[in-house]
């Protein structure tokens, strides 16, 4: 059963109040250590700066001998757990950000600066396919609220929504109560069409009961 709520027309616009607590926000990205400066990437950088630094730190661990970022992460998924400096200090929702490494680089290659460009569409599709497979493993295998994540918070901490992360039981293997949001325009930066993303979700989340919805920019 393909997740029926994804592409049902119930798109959510880019507004911090539209993203519910404990949701998963998916961003398609490259291995270059930067999120797009427009659209979903800019939105997440603005409201979740600590999560963005976690992403940058993760990318920086995969450098070559010259200190340049490599393609070691391509085709993988990195799940960023809610960061206290975001949800406690800024009052934003307690959310997870799933970074799907769809391409080695983004946009056009910079030969002088040795910046890698965006991969060919067929390669991007295959790599995004692999990243979605990893996301499924994360959501159904380890669950969102792991012991390691719980240990990173002090007992009794509450965010602006009154949630105590250390005691909140959330994830189930079947996807129950899980809401995943995907940027409507974000995939286009990597030549991923709406139908491509829909097909990949249908392939990997067959029978999964979690809810997928799209985020779109407010007009």
C-alpha positions, 0 to 999 in steps of 0.5 A: 500500500503506497502512503496515500496521504503523500501528494494528496493535495494537503501540502503544508506551506513553509511556516514554523507553526505548520510543522508538528512536534516529533515530525521528520523533515526530509531534505535532499542534499549534497556531500558539500557541507552546505544546505541550499540558500533558498527554499527548504534549506534556507528555511531550516538554516534559519529556524534550526541553526544547531541542526545545520551545524550537526549536518556540517560536522557530519560532512566534515568527517569525510574529507580527503587528504587535501581537506576537501569533501568527498562523495563518501556520504552519497546515497546515505541518510543522516538523521539529525535528532532534535537539538536543545539549542534549537527547541529550548532556546528558540522555541521551535518544534522538537523535530528530526531532520533527515538528510538524504545525500542525493548527489556528490555536489550541487549545481555546476562544478567549479573547476578552479575551486575543485567544487564537485558538481551535481551528479547526472539524473540517473545517478541522483535517482539511484543514490536517492533510492539508496538514501530512502532505503536507509531512512526506512531502516532508521524509522523502522529499526532504531526508532526515532527516540533512541536511548542515545538521544534521550541521554543527551537531554537533561531530565525534566527539560521541556520545550515551548510545547511542553514536551519532555523529550526524555520521557516521550514514547513515539516511534513504532516499527509500523510507522504509527504516529510518524509524520514525515514532511518532504520539501516540494521544491527541494528535490528539483535542485537535484533534478528530482521530479515530484513523481520520482520522489513519490515512486521512491516513497511508494517503493520503500514504504510499502505497507508502512502506516506513517504519514507523508506530506509535502512542504511548499513555500508560502505564496 
